[in-house]
């Protein structure tokens, strides 16, 4: 039985009374079975006692399992000797092992109550889990849980499997990224990674792949949770494929509407009840360049043309009875000073809440209205043209073959009334030249092919009443109706004169073209001109005679009989010398229709009779100055009178022949002149230029290429090109000089300036030109030459420079003339002012003397021998010796001589440069004495260093040792102890002072040390480790920016000592009221390493102590442990390594040191 000596009723009472919670207890021989009366769904609790009899406990356990399944057990040992559970009990549902000493009633009651509370919590959690599983697994929403880092799927519901078409087994080991579209995975992975530890709740959109390969659009809403102690996301997936599709369709519809409104041809507006704009379609900006916002609220009738306002008001009044009205065209919206024409549909939509007004759909019909107006104007113009035309306007009906003559001007055209206004085609064709008849018939009778151009033009000959044919141009338009040719409308004009002029122009063009052939001689050109003329007058024989000294000589006419030409050659012109002689004499055209009936030919009939000439027409040919120099003649084998065409041909050809002859002769003169010009250019090597001022063209000779290097094809430029090549410093002066010349009465001009070569260099030139004026006395041409004077200028500048150097030189300069026979020393011919100042001699006193005038008894004999030898071998030489002034005063001089030879290598002069070096010599002596003194002082310092480090160190060490022994003794006399302490402190200070002095001497006396590249980071870290206690004590903040890690070519020990000194100073001289901050920056600037070390300590007053900062034993603060040696050592160590240090400090702000080492 249970060893707890409590009756069941007592226990029941206690349990019931506790907090009002009721329990039911059953007892048997095995123990107590307890139930929670208020929560019967909870498991049972069995409380029993056990002893050390293992078999008995097994029986009890077996009993409980059989009678009270799903229960747990409290085991209470019978006594404290039972301390361990049997091994097999570890597999049984044991709730708690209660030691005997703890099995008191009240404690046991509270423990039982707590057990039931735990069971209730477990039950509730189990129920919650079941509900969660029901909600999660069977939810119609697509849900999943996935790992935050790997996106592995941890849980997913049936809806998830259905959406993506997977069986649950197929989703094992899959990640969320695996079901996403390949192009979306990288973006989503980065997104999930970015929110892993920052965002608790968010959502994103992506595209996913179903198992069948279909791509769907999804939206994922996720919340951050803890899942089995790991970070995870629970998500809800929504298929938004249809939504996106609908949104896209909606967007497209909206865009289509916007496009329709914005880019449509109609202008849509809405007016409120007061006829003010409340909406205007955006296409108003595109069509009329007007912003929509500027019209909102405006009164619509203000934009109407004044003549259309009443009509539109009537239309709006009619909307009271009719919902929609279409208007006639009206003028609206004046744009660029021009009214636009509109047609509109007015709709009353005041009952529509979305509109609440009048909607107007307007169409711009300006083009249509203007076209209609243009048609009216054209019809009016057509009628005016028909009335005013010089030709004949007609209409031909293909259905009746009848003409209608639309203009009466044909009476003037044909000199009389040809037909009635209505005539038949046969009457028309009777007047057509037989050779042109078939072509004209086709244009009237066989034009039934619609592929033929509607607009055509044709030329043919038409018979006039005087029996002559005139050439006409018939321009007509074919009109079709229903695919059938209906009408032909045309105009006919007489183009006889036009054709004549075209023929003459064509002939002139041919002749001009022949004349441009430089390979032909003048005689050949004239023969070809005559051949062209004879083509138009096939029955004529033409010739050209030149007038020379009053006599005429044939120069062209290959068809003219040679015998006839020879007989008239040299004939003197006169009033009755045939046609040509008379024409040149009288300076007028001579037409002889019948030679045998003309008095002009009476004396020459025997000359022409053998050749059968019956008529001769001759035209004089004039020069441009009005003088006759030739004649053009045509001979005919029959009597003949020239017609209008032939008369015009003679006149035009005589003028043309005059141009050809004059041009040819002028070209020949130009050619000869050009040859002379080129020969002059080659002979002088100057650049010749010819500036036509009026046309602003400059022609350059070949010198532009040969002298200045410009390309061969640059032969003609304008003045701008010329002025751009002038040096900027010379441009203004040259332009002003040239401008003044052109406005003066002078004919010649010259100027010096620098001219740019093709390679960008400049040459000095002398530009000389001659001005040519026109008949009005205005400048017409400027012809000049560019002469390269660069070498001359260079020589002038060199000589000027040399003269300046010699005259203005602070050194004494002497020029001596060499002896042609070389038998005597050079004779002085020139001295400068410095020589006179230095020696006291004037030119008159030394002219004709030699250099020896300066030397005396104490002059250096060896130096004088060197000088004499140099003069003998014509070599330059420099000596230093004592010289003598005119006053006899001695001075030290540095004297050098240089031989000067001519182009043939013959020595002509000597130049001597002398300098007073007395002060330098004196300084050299002082320098030598100072060096000796410094050397001795250095030896003394080294000796002192030795004495300090050896003779003083041993006694001092003994004193320190004795003081250490005294410290171990007990001294009861306070006064004696105070004396001993003071003596000890002074001794240690003396020891530190001697050590510091030794360091200084070692640094100063150690020119050779081991230099290497030192790792700055390792150095800093090592020193921070050494001073870590102090840095932590003062909570030091470091700001370190190391851009260059290695410090080049330094001594590692010295460098570490420098950094250590600066850091200890920062600690020692910190400002107690603020946190110590140390800033270190290392960077490479050009070829130097800059180390900046700064602190925010108490600082130094540099205004007072700038020159003392790095001095020995200089103290700036009243600190007991400050010796004034640290910065001195720092500077000494840095300078010994080839570096420099500078300081920038402000009191109560801080101190910054800048250390610079060169990169070697």
WOWOJO-V784016 format. One line per field, one symbol per residue. burial: 1 if it has 9 or more other C-alpha atoms within 8 Angstrom, else 0. Layout:
BEGIN
burial=???
END
This chain:
BEGIN
burial=01000001001101111000111110100111111100000111111111100000100100111000001111111101010000000000010001110010001110000001001100100000000011011110111111110011100111111001110000100011101110011001100110010000000001111100001111111111000000111111111110010000000000000110110101111111001111011111100000010001001100111001100000110010000110101111110000111111111111000011111111111100100000000000000001101011111111001111111011101100000001111001101110011001110000100000000000011111000011111111111100001111111111110001000100110011011000000000111111011100000111111110001111111001000110011001111111111111101011111110010110011001000011111111111000011111111110100000011011111111110111010000000000000100100001111111100111111111101111000010111001001110011001001100100000001010111110000111111111111000001111111111110010000000000101001011111111100000111111111111011110100110110000100011001101100110001111111111100000111111111110000011111111111100100000000000000000000100111110111001001100100000000000001001000100110010010101011011000000111111001100110000001000010000010110111111011111111100011011100011111111110001111111111111110010000110010000000001101111111111101110001111111111111100
END
